[in-house]
Amino acid sequence: MAPNSGGVTTVRTSAPTITKQRVEIFRGISQATAGSKQLSMNRIVLQPGTQGLRHQHHNAETVIYVLEGQARTLIGLNGEVVVDNQAGDFLFIPAGVWHQPMNVSDRPVVAIEARADADDQSNVILAPNQPQAR
């Protein structure tokens, strides 16, 4: 944080982190990185053929903007609904909705996620009885 900036903070991340739901992210804004009280924002990278674990974010809405590639999200506890997205799409996921991200293409998917939760991992709930992610 720059002196006398009123709390304005820049975060630069060069190394990825693997989340509880087994998705590769580049950490951006959160309580830990910038002192945020209500929001988090990260860059997601899904390599070709990979998928995260089915999960939900308890009490936190999520918005995803797809920058590159073609993503698929399975919605529901058992992945009953399939939503396909491509570069330029915005995806809104209400709090408490089960979902599972995946890359079904031969190119990486790059997206930005913003969540109404300053600690983006504390409210992640993994779905029971699911195949393990690759």
Summary of the structure (lengths in Angstrom):
residues: 134
radius of gyration: 14.9
end to end distance: 37.4
largest distance: 50.7
contacts: 388
relative contact order: 0.27
helix: 3%
strand: 43%
